[in-house]
Structures are given as C-alpha cells and as structure tokens.
Amino acid sequence: GVVALAGNGLGRLEDFASGMSAPSEGQVLLEGAPMTEAGRGGLRSARLGYVPSDREGRGLCLPATLRDNVLALRRGEFGALAWIGGARRDEAARGAAASLGLRAPPGAPAASLSGGNRQRLLLARELDAPRAVLVLAEPFQGLDLAAQDEVAERIRVLASMGSAVLLLGSSVDE
C-alpha cells in the first residue's frame, strides 16, 4: 500500500501502475513485459483489475446501465442475443452487484446511483475474479464501515488466491 496526501504524486503513481500513462524514464512491467506493449484490452483481460480514484471519469460509464457497467469485462461470456436482451445477463449483473450490497435494478443507469453505490458497482466489476494485479486507488471511498469490511475481506481473498494488490490512498487508517 502507498499513502500520500493529494498532490504528492499518488495520481501519477496510479497512472503508471494502471497503464494509463508511461513514465518519462524507465518502464512499468506486468508479468515481465512492459505495460505499454499490452494495450488496454490485453491489460484488462485477466491480468489487471483497476479501481480508479476518479470513478466517474475513468471507472464507470454513467449513461450506461448497472448491467452494462458491471459486466463490461465479461462480454465474451454472453452471445450477441444475450447481450441485446437476455435474462441471463440480468441475473449475472444482479449476482455481481449484490455480492457487494448493491441492490439497484440491472437496467438502472449508473448515473442514478449514489456515490457509495457507484463505488460498489465499480468494485463489483473489478473484484469479481482473481487477476494477476489489482490496482485499487481509494477503494473505500464513499463506503460505510460494513461495506469497507466486506471490500477488505474480498481483497484479502483475492490476494490469497495469488493476485498482487497495490492499494493507493490518502488515509493511513484504510
């Protein structure tokens, strides 16, 4: 974990660790290869989970539904017909969202959610399965204490399954 006050380089570290930008010197490696060579699709497959500090600008598509946001990384699991309509997609979205206490309908736009529920939505997507690396910037932002405990336990489980976890935040307690 890395803790710093705003403006002390935490945002730049987040950009480098997530592959959003490359450092002016040196390189960031993921599984031995430069992150810049992997491309966004290659990074976001099973290799990199990313919860950005700017959840609205980088993490969620606010006009899209809860369903589309939570299942964005799982598009390949559903055929074209299931993606267009399908109850199977709704059920998968409900299950992923409910795992972190989000009870909104799958068809609700992400923009209609409160700040804490937006964070739950983002975490439900990114912590849904083990990945090689999890970059989690301010993962507890907007969450009540019970939800923070649930998220912390989910992170511990993923770490015990082999995911490397980088926590970035401005709170020493977190």
Secondary structure by P-SEA (a helix, b strand, c coil): ccccccccaaaaaaaaaacccccccbbbbccccccccccccccccccccccccccccccccccccaaaaaacccccccccccccccaaaaaaaaaaaaccccccccccccccccaaaaaaaaaaaaacccccccccccccccccaaaaaaaaaaaaaaaaabbbbbbbcccccc
